[in-house]
Amino acid sequence: MNGHGDKRTLVGAVAGGIAPGNVVAYAQKKGLYAVVWSGEFAAIARSAPDI
């Protein structure tokens, strides 16, 4: 991870009230989860939403 023998795995997420599709796609491309609204609940986006 840091070049000094650190073997930890980082897991990250981005979340927002309204996430534009390009933000979701960018986060996913960088290996992050994108948490978006799905009806009344938040959910992990499977793919970038249509704009």
N, C-alpha and C positions, 0 to 999 in steps of 0.2 A: 504494500500500500504506500509506504512512505520511503522506500528505498533502504530502510534500515532493518529489514527482516520482520516487519510487522505484518502478520498474516490475517488481520481482522478484515471482515467484509462489511462494507458500508451499504446501508439500505436507506433510501431517501424518498421523499414524496413532495409534490407541490400541490397546493390546494387553494381554491378560491371560489368565491360566490359564482362568478361567471368566468369561465376560462375559454378564451378564443381557441379555435382549432389549432392554430399555429403554435400556441403555447403548449397545448397538450402534446402535439407531435414532437416539439422540441424536447420536452421533458422526457418523453418515452424514448426518443433517440439517444438521449444521454443516460438511459438506464434507470430513470426514476419512474415512480408511480404517479399518475395524475388523478387526484380525487376531485370529482365533479358532482354537481347536483343531478340526481335522477329522480324526478318527481319530488317527493317530500324528503328524500333521504340522500345522503352523500354516498357515492360509490366510486370504486376504482374504474377509470375509463379503460375500456378494452381497445379502443382506437380513437383517433382524433374525431371530435364531433363535426358534423357538417356545418358549414357557415352559410 
